[in-house]
Amino acid sequence: MLLDVNPTRMELLRLKDQLDLAVRGHKLLKDKLEGLMKNFLKIAKDYAKFRKDFDEKFVLALKKFEVNTRDIEPESLESLLDGGSFEMDISYKIRNVMNVKYPQFSVRTAGSPIGYPYTLTSASLDDVFVDLLKLFDTLVELASIQQELYSIALEVGKVRRRVNALEYVMIPNLQETIAYIEEKLEEMERENTTRLLKIKDIIRGH
């Protein structure tokens, strides 16, 4: 689509500078998009393995919990779980990678995850609570990776829209307008040349 400009040499120079800038910007954005996609795919692959390992360990821990609490009355189990002084504090800091910002979570614990006398339960049940605590740390780490993937995906969409706008709208419009102005200037130059020749012929006739 032709831009609404006057077909002058000054405008032609301005549009050529703008085209050069758009082409350079397009290349930089495409390079950034490629880097973001590589980073996204690598993190997504690592996340898939990490998540699979977490799911398997979580299911196993739940099965162990079920086996080890099968003979404990619900009221007794509830009193065991309510007796602890264990606390967790989740915080985060903002990381910035390739201009992509995302929260990285961390967890801080205090107290013991086991708040009941060890003599009341089997050692295997104690191990289940410890395993679940470790899985919670993994869950927090997974949340950080998910946020990173989400943030990268948003940035990929934003950069891709800018790339497409340059590639399919701005650059073609500039190229078409530059070609139009060049054609108009050549036409005006031919008309001026023809006019000068006519003037010379008139002068010679006198």
Buried (B, 14 or more C-beta within 10 A) or exposed (E): EEBEBEBEEEBBEEBBEBBEEBBEBBEEBBEBBEEBBEBBEEBBEEBEEBBEEBEEBBEEBEEBBEEBBEEBEEEBBEEBEEEBEBEBEEEBEEBEBEEBEBBBBEBEEEEEBBBBEEEEBEEEBBEBBEBBBEBBEBBBBBBBBBBBBEBBBEBBEEBBEBBEBBBEEBBEBBBEBBEBBBEBBEEEEEEEEEEEEEEEEEEEEE
